[in-house]
Amino acid sequence: MNEISVQQVADAMYEMVKEYHGKKNLKAMDLIKAMREKFGEGTDDKLSKQAIRDLMESERCTYSYVGGSYIVLTPGKQ
């Protein structure tokens, strides 16, 4: 079985956030569940959380607080 890298998961999450931008707010758990479906059992929660951290540190995404915590594209970087 191929190892799935944090970067692969982060890129897939970024594409998903980009796809839903302006249509639906995505919570971290939404992304984690979607990555489990996309990559299968090789994607554990720890790997997904590292990917989310990578998105935040690279400033591709940021957190938005609107009655809850959502992951959105970083304003001005779309």
KOLGU-4560 file (N, C-alpha, C; in nm, 3 decimals, padded with zeros to 5 digits):
<recs>
<n_xx: 00.084 n_yy: -00.119 n_zz: 00.000 ca_xx: 00.000 ca_yy: 00.000 ca_zz: 00.000 c_xx: 00.087 c_yy: 00.124 c_zz: 00.000 mol: A seq: 1 type: MET>
<n_xx: 00.053 n_yy: 00.222 n_zz: -00.082 ca_xx: 00.129 ca_yy: 00.346 ca_zz: -00.088 c_xx: 00.104 c_yy: 00.432 c_zz: 00.035 mol: A seq: 2 type: ASN>
<n_xx: 00.212 n_yy: 00.490 n_zz: 00.085 ca_xx: 00.199 ca_yy: 00.584 ca_zz: 00.196 c_xx: 00.140 c_yy: 00.714 c_zz: 00.144 mol: A seq: 3 type: GLU>
<n_xx: 00.049 n_yy: 00.769 n_zz: 00.216 ca_xx: -00.010 ca_yy: 00.897 ca_zz: 00.179 c_xx: 00.063 c_yy: 01.005 c_zz: 00.257 mol: A seq: 4 type: ILE>
<n_xx: 00.110 n_yy: 01.107 n_zz: 00.188 ca_xx: 00.187 ca_yy: 01.212 ca_zz: 00.255 c_xx: 00.096 c_yy: 01.322 c_zz: 00.307 mol: A seq: 5 type: SER>
<n_xx: 00.147 n_yy: 01.395 n_zz: 00.404 ca_xx: 00.075 ca_yy: 01.510 ca_zz: 00.458 c_xx: 00.047 c_yy: 01.609 c_zz: 00.345 mol: A seq: 6 type: VAL>
<n_xx: 00.144 n_yy: 01.627 n_zz: 00.257 ca_xx: 00.129 ca_yy: 01.722 ca_zz: 00.146 c_xx: 00.016 c_yy: 01.681 c_zz: 00.052 mol: A seq: 7 type: GLN>
<n_xx: 00.003 n_yy: 01.552 n_zz: 00.024 ca_xx: -00.106 ca_yy: 01.504 ca_zz: -00.063 c_xx: -00.242 c_yy: 01.535 c_zz: 00.000 mol: A seq: 8 type: GLN>
<n_xx: -00.252 n_yy: 01.510 n_zz: 00.128 ca_xx: -00.378 ca_yy: 01.535 ca_zz: 00.199 c_xx: -00.406 c_yy: 01.685 c_zz: 00.205 mol: A seq: 9 type: VAL>
<n_xx: -00.303 n_yy: 01.764 n_zz: 00.234 ca_xx: -00.319 ca_yy: 01.910 ca_zz: 00.240 c_xx: -00.365 c_yy: 01.965 c_zz: 00.105 mol: A seq: 10 type: ALA>
<n_xx: -00.305 n_yy: 01.915 n_zz: -00.003 ca_xx: -00.344 ca_yy: 01.961 ca_zz: -00.137 c_xx: -00.489 c_yy: 01.925 c_zz: -00.168 mol: A seq: 11 type: ASP>
<n_xx: -00.529 n_yy: 01.805 n_zz: -00.131 ca_xx: -00.668 ca_yy: 01.761 ca_zz: -00.154 c_xx: -00.765 c_yy: 01.845 c_zz: -00.071 mol: A seq: 12 type: ALA>
<n_xx: -00.727 n_yy: 01.875 n_zz: 00.052 ca_xx: -00.812 ca_yy: 01.960 ca_zz: 00.138 c_xx: -00.823 c_yy: 02.099 c_zz: 00.080 mol: A seq: 13 type: MET>
<n_xx: -00.712 n_yy: 02.153 n_zz: 00.033 ca_xx: -00.712 ca_yy: 02.287 ca_zz: -00.026 c_xx: -00.806 c_yy: 02.293 c_zz: -00.146 mol: A seq: 14 type: TYR>
<n_xx: -00.799 n_yy: 02.191 n_zz: -00.231 ca_xx: -00.887 ca_yy: 02.187 ca_zz: -00.349 c_xx: -01.034 c_yy: 02.181 c_zz: -00.306 mol: A seq: 15 type: GLU>
<n_xx: -01.062 n_yy: 02.108 n_zz: -00.200 ca_xx: -01.200 ca_yy: 02.098 ca_zz: -00.151 c_xx: -01.247 c_yy: 02.232 c_zz: -00.095 mol: A seq: 16 type: MET>
<n_xx: -01.163 n_yy: 02.299 n_zz: -00.018 ca_xx: -01.199 ca_yy: 02.431 ca_zz: 00.037 c_xx: -01.222 c_yy: 02.529 c_zz: -00.078 mol: A seq: 17 type: VAL>
<n_xx: -01.135 n_yy: 02.523 n_zz: -00.179 ca_xx: -01.148 ca_yy: 02.611 ca_zz: -00.295 c_xx: -01.279 c_yy: 02.584 c_zz: -00.369 mol: A seq: 18 type: LYS>
<n_xx: -01.312 n_yy: 02.456 n_zz: -00.385 ca_xx: -01.434 ca_yy: 02.417 ca_zz: -00.456 c_xx: -01.560 c_yy: 02.469 c_zz: -00.386 mol: A seq: 19 type: GLU>
<n_xx: -01.560 n_yy: 02.464 n_zz: -00.253 ca_xx: -01.679 ca_yy: 02.504 ca_zz: -00.176 c_xx: -01.677 c_yy: 02.651 c_zz: -00.135 mol: A seq: 20 type: TYR>
<n_xx: -01.571 n_yy: 02.725 n_zz: -00.171 ca_xx: -01.559 ca_yy: 02.865 ca_zz: -00.133 c_xx: -01.682 c_yy: 02.945 c_zz: -00.177 mol: A seq: 21 type: HIS>
<n_xx: -01.745 n_yy: 03.015 n_zz: -00.082 ca_xx: -01.863 ca_yy: 03.095 ca_zz: -00.113 c_xx: -01.991 c_yy: 03.015 c_zz: -00.122 mol: A seq: 22 type: GLY>
<n_xx: -01.982 n_yy: 02.882 n_zz: -00.113 ca_xx: -02.101 ca_yy: 02.797 ca_zz: -00.123 c_xx: -02.135 c_yy: 02.733 c_zz: 00.010 mol: A seq: 23 type: LYS>
<n_xx: -02.031 n_yy: 02.684 n_zz: 00.078 ca_xx: -02.053 ca_yy: 02.611 ca_zz: 00.203 c_xx: -01.932 c_yy: 02.628 c_zz: 00.293 mol: A seq: 24 type: LYS>
<n_xx: -01.957 n_yy: 02.650 n_zz: 00.421 ca_xx: -01.847 ca_yy: 02.657 ca_zz: 00.517 c_xx: -01.811 c_yy: 02.516 c_zz: 00.561 mol: A seq: 25 type: ASN>
<n_xx: -01.682 n_yy: 02.486 n_zz: 00.559 ca_xx: -01.635 ca_yy: 02.352 ca_zz: 00.596 c_xx: -01.565 c_yy: 02.355 c_zz: 00.731 mol: A seq: 26 type: LEU>
<n_xx: -01.607 n_yy: 02.266 n_zz: 00.818 ca_xx: -01.540 ca_yy: 02.251 ca_zz: 00.947 c_xx: -01.423 c_yy: 02.154 c_zz: 00.929 mol: A seq: 27 type: LYS>
<n_xx: -01.332 n_yy: 02.156 n_zz: 01.025 ca_xx: -01.217 ca_yy: 02.066 ca_zz: 01.020 c_xx: -01.264 c_yy: 01.921 c_zz: 01.009 mol: A seq: 28 type: ALA>
<n_xx: -01.367 n_yy: 01.885 n_zz: 01.083 ca_xx: -01.416 ca_yy: 01.747 ca_zz: 01.082 c_xx: -01.472 c_yy: 01.709 c_zz: 00.945 mol: A seq: 29 type: MET>
<n_xx: -01.534 n_yy: 01.806 n_zz: 00.874 ca_xx: -01.583 ca_yy: 01.779 ca_zz: 00.738 c_xx: -01.466 c_yy: 01.738 c_zz: 00.648 mol: A seq: 30 type: ASP>
<n_xx: -01.355 n_yy: 01.810 n_zz: 00.660 ca_xx: -01.237 ca_yy: 01.780 ca_zz: 00.578 c_xx: -01.176 c_yy: 01.646 c_zz: 00.616 mol: A seq: 31 type: LEU>
<n_xx: -01.168 n_yy: 01.620 n_zz: 00.746 ca_xx: -01.110 ca_yy: 01.493 ca_zz: 00.793 c_xx: -01.192 c_yy: 01.375 c_zz: 00.739 mol: A seq: 32 type: ILE>
<n_xx: -01.324 n_yy: 01.385 n_zz: 00.749 ca_xx: -01.411 ca_yy: 01.276 ca_zz: 00.699 c_xx: -01.398 c_yy: 01.260 c_zz: 00.548 mol: A seq: 33 type: LYS>
<n_xx: -01.391 n_yy: 01.371 n_zz: 00.477 ca_xx: -01.379 ca_yy: 01.365 ca_zz: 00.331 c_xx: -01.247 c_yy: 01.300 c_zz: 00.290 mol: A seq: 34 type: ALA>
<n_xx: -01.140 n_yy: 01.326 n_zz: 00.363 ca_xx: -01.010 ca_yy: 01.267 ca_zz: 00.330 c_xx: -01.010 c_yy: 01.117 c_zz: 00.359 mol: A seq: 35 type: MET>
<n_xx: -01.082 n_yy: 01.077 n_zz: 00.464 ca_xx: -01.096 ca_yy: 00.934 ca_zz: 00.494 c_xx: -01.165 c_yy: 00.864 c_zz: 00.378 mol: A seq: 36 type: ARG>
<n_xx: -01.269 n_yy: 00.929 n_zz: 00.325 ca_xx: -01.342 ca_yy: 00.870 ca_zz: 00.211 c_xx: -01.255 c_yy: 00.868 c_zz: 00.086 mol: A seq: 37 type: GLU>
<n_xx: -01.182 n_yy: 00.975 n_zz: 00.063 ca_xx: -01.101 ca_yy: 00.987 ca_zz: -00.059 c_xx: -00.981 c_yy: 00.892 c_zz: -00.059 mol: A seq: 38 type: LYS>
<n_xx: -00.908 n_yy: 00.887 n_zz: 00.052 ca_xx: -00.784 ca_yy: 00.810 ca_zz: 00.056 c_xx: -00.797 c_yy: 00.676 c_zz: 00.128 mol: A seq: 39 type: PHE>
<n_xx: -00.911 n_yy: 00.652 n_zz: 00.192 ca_xx: -00.931 ca_yy: 00.525 ca_zz: 00.261 c_xx: -00.868 c_yy: 00.522 c_zz: 00.399 mol: A seq: 40 type: GLY>
<n_xx: -00.849 n_yy: 00.402 n_zz: 00.448 ca_xx: -00.803 ca_yy: 00.382 ca_zz: 00.585 c_xx: -00.660 c_yy: 00.431 c_zz: 00.610 mol: A seq: 41 type: GLU>
<n_xx: -00.585 n_yy: 00.456 n_zz: 00.502 ca_xx: -00.449 ca_yy: 00.504 ca_zz: 00.518 c_xx: -00.442 c_yy: 00.645 c_zz: 00.574 mol: A seq: 42 type: GLY>
<n_xx: -00.556 n_yy: 00.712 n_zz: 00.578 ca_xx: -00.561 ca_yy: 00.849 ca_zz: 00.628 c_xx: -00.622 c_yy: 00.849 c_zz: 00.767 mol: A seq: 43 type: THR>
<n_xx: -00.538 n_yy: 00.859 n_zz: 00.867 ca_xx: -00.591 ca_yy: 00.866 ca_zz: 01.003 c_xx: -00.610 c_yy: 01.013 c_zz: 01.041 mol: A seq: 44 type: ASP>
<n_xx: -00.676 n_yy: 01.036 n_zz: 01.154 ca_xx: -00.706 ca_yy: 01.171 ca_zz: 01.197 c_xx: -00.579 c_yy: 01.252 c_zz: 01.222 mol: A seq: 45 type: ASP>
<n_xx: -00.475 n_yy: 01.185 n_zz: 01.270 ca_xx: -00.349 ca_yy: 01.254 ca_zz: 01.299 c_xx: -00.289 c_yy: 01.311 c_zz: 01.170 mol: A seq: 46 type: LYS>
<n_xx: -00.290 n_yy: 01.232 n_zz: 01.063 ca_xx: -00.238 ca_yy: 01.278 ca_zz: 00.934 c_xx: -00.321 c_yy: 01.396 c_zz: 00.882 mol: A seq: 47 type: LEU>
<n_xx: -00.452 n_yy: 01.387 n_zz: 00.895 ca_xx: -00.539 ca_yy: 01.495 ca_zz: 00.849 c_xx: -00.517 c_yy: 01.622 c_zz: 00.930 mol: A seq: 48 type: SER>
<n_xx: -00.498 n_yy: 01.608 n_zz: 01.059 ca_xx: -00.473 ca_yy: 01.726 ca_zz: 01.143 c_xx: -00.340 c_yy: 01.790 c_zz: 01.108 mol: A seq: 49 type: LYS>
<n_xx: -00.240 n_yy: 01.709 n_zz: 01.074 ca_xx: -00.111 ca_yy: 01.764 ca_zz: 01.029 c_xx: -00.130 c_yy: 01.840 c_zz: 00.897 mol: A seq: 50 type: GLN>
<n_xx: -00.214 n_yy: 01.787 n_zz: 00.810 ca_xx: -00.241 ca_yy: 01.852 ca_zz: 00.682 c_xx: -00.311 c_yy: 01.986 c_zz: 00.704 mol: A seq: 51 type: ALA>
<n_xx: -00.405 n_yy: 01.991 n_zz: 00.796 ca_xx: -00.473 ca_yy: 02.117 ca_zz: 00.829 c_xx: -00.372 c_yy: 02.217 c_zz: 00.884 mol: A seq: 52 type: ILE>
<n_xx: -00.284 n_yy: 02.171 n_zz: 00.971 ca_xx: -00.181 ca_yy: 02.258 ca_zz: 01.026 c_xx: -00.092 c_yy: 02.313 c_zz: 00.915 mol: A seq: 53 type: ARG>
<n_xx: -00.059 n_yy: 02.227 n_zz: 00.818 ca_xx: 00.021 ca_yy: 02.268 ca_zz: 00.703 c_xx: -00.050 c_yy: 02.378 c_zz: 00.623 mol: A seq: 54 type: ASP>
<n_xx: -00.181 n_yy: 02.363 n_zz: 00.603 ca_xx: -00.258 ca_yy: 02.465 ca_zz: 00.530 c_xx: -00.256 c_yy: 02.599 c_zz: 00.604 mol: A seq: 55 type: LEU>
<n_xx: -00.264 n_yy: 02.595 n_zz: 00.736 ca_xx: -00.262 ca_yy: 02.718 ca_zz: 00.816 c_xx: -00.123 c_yy: 02.783 c_zz: 00.814 mol: A seq: 56 type: MET>
<n_xx: -00.019 n_yy: 02.701 n_zz: 00.833 ca_xx: 00.117 ca_yy: 02.754 ca_zz: 00.839 c_xx: 00.163 c_yy: 02.808 c_zz: 00.703 mol: A seq: 57 type: GLU>
<n_xx: 00.115 n_yy: 02.746 n_zz: 00.594 ca_xx: 00.152 ca_yy: 02.794 ca_zz: 00.460 c_xx: 00.065 c_yy: 02.912 c_zz: 00.419 mol: A seq: 58 type: SER>
<n_xx: -00.033 n_yy: 02.946 n_zz: 00.503 ca_xx: -00.127 ca_yy: 03.057 ca_zz: 00.481 c_xx: -00.214 c_yy: 03.038 c_zz: 00.357 mol: A seq: 59 type: GLU>
<n_xx: -00.230 n_yy: 02.911 n_zz: 00.313 ca_xx: -00.324 ca_yy: 02.886 ca_zz: 00.204 c_xx: -00.467 c_yy: 02.893 c_zz: 00.255 mol: A seq: 60 type: ARG>
<n_xx: -00.486 n_yy: 02.856 n_zz: 00.383 ca_xx: -00.618 ca_yy: 02.861 ca_zz: 00.446 c_xx: -00.604 c_yy: 02.926 c_zz: 00.583 mol: A seq: 61 type: CYS>
<n_xx: -00.719 n_yy: 02.964 n_zz: 00.637 ca_xx: -00.722 ca_yy: 03.022 ca_zz: 00.771 c_xx: -00.853 c_yy: 02.979 c_zz: 00.837 mol: A seq: 62 type: THR>
<n_xx: -00.861 n_yy: 03.004 n_zz: 00.967 ca_xx: -00.985 ca_yy: 02.974 ca_zz: 01.039 c_xx: -01.077 c_yy: 03.095 c_zz: 01.034 mol: A seq: 63 type: TYR>
<n_xx: -01.205 n_yy: 03.070 n_zz: 01.021 ca_xx: -01.308 ca_yy: 03.173 ca_zz: 01.027 c_xx: -01.403 c_yy: 03.135 c_zz: 01.139 mol: A seq: 64 type: SER>
<n_xx: -01.443 n_yy: 03.231 n_zz: 01.218 ca_xx: -01.534 ca_yy: 03.204 ca_zz: 01.330 c_xx: -01.666 c_yy: 03.274 c_zz: 01.305 mol: A seq: 65 type: TYR>
<n_xx: -01.765 n_yy: 03.198 n_zz: 01.260 ca_xx: -01.898 ca_yy: 03.251 ca_zz: 01.234 c_xx: -01.997 c_yy: 03.153 c_zz: 01.298 mol: A seq: 66 type: VAL>
<n_xx: -02.017 n_yy: 03.167 n_zz: 01.428 ca_xx: -02.103 ca_yy: 03.075 ca_zz: 01.499 c_xx: -02.043 c_yy: 02.935 c_zz: 01.509 mol: A seq: 67 type: GLY>
<n_xx: -01.918 n_yy: 02.924 n_zz: 01.475 ca_xx: -01.844 ca_yy: 02.798 ca_zz: 01.478 c_xx: -01.711 c_yy: 02.821 c_zz: 01.408 mol: A seq: 68 type: GLY>
<n_xx: -01.625 n_yy: 02.725 n_zz: 01.414 ca_xx: -01.492 ca_yy: 02.736 ca_zz: 01.354 c_xx: -01.490 c_yy: 02.668 c_zz: 01.218 mol: A seq: 69 type: SER>
<n_xx: -01.459 n_yy: 02.745 n_zz: 01.114 ca_xx: -01.457 ca_yy: 02.692 ca_zz: 00.979 c_xx: -01.320 c_yy: 02.717 c_zz: 00.916 mol: A seq: 70 type: TYR>
<n_xx: -01.286 n_yy: 02.633 n_zz: 00.820 ca_xx: -01.162 ca_yy: 02.650 ca_zz: 00.745 c_xx: -01.196 c_yy: 02.712 c_zz: 00.612 mol: A seq: 71 type: ILE>
<n_xx: -01.134 n_yy: 02.827 n_zz: 00.583 ca_xx: -01.164 ca_yy: 02.902 ca_zz: 00.460 c_xx: -01.034 c_yy: 02.939 c_zz: 00.391 mol: A seq: 72 type: VAL>
<n_xx: -01.047 n_yy: 02.983 n_zz: 00.264 ca_xx: -00.930 ca_yy: 03.032 ca_zz: 00.192 c_xx: -00.883 c_yy: 03.161 c_zz: 00.260 mol: A seq: 73 type: LEU>
<n_xx: -00.755 n_yy: 03.183 n_zz: 00.264 ca_xx: -00.701 ca_yy: 03.304 ca_zz: 00.323 c_xx: -00.741 c_yy: 03.422 c_zz: 00.236 mol: A seq: 74 type: THR>
<n_xx: -00.806 n_yy: 03.524 n_zz: 00.295 ca_xx: -00.848 ca_yy: 03.640 ca_zz: 00.216 c_xx: -00.729 c_yy: 03.702 c_zz: 00.142 mol: A seq: 75 type: PRO>
<n_xx: -00.750 n_yy: 03.735 n_zz: 00.016 ca_xx: -00.646 ca_yy: 03.796 ca_zz: -00.065 c_xx: -00.551 c_yy: 03.695 c_zz: -00.129 mol: A seq: 76 type: GLY>
<n_xx: -00.569 n_yy: 03.566 n_zz: -00.101 ca_xx: -00.479 ca_yy: 03.464 ca_zz: -00.158 c_xx: -00.554 c_yy: 03.368 c_zz: -00.251 mol: A seq: 77 type: LYS>
<n_xx: -00.679 n_yy: 03.402 n_zz: -00.286 ca_xx: -00.756 ca_yy: 03.309 ca_zz: -00.371 c_xx: -00.704 c_yy: 03.313 c_zz: -00.510 mol: A seq: 78 type: GLN>
</recs>
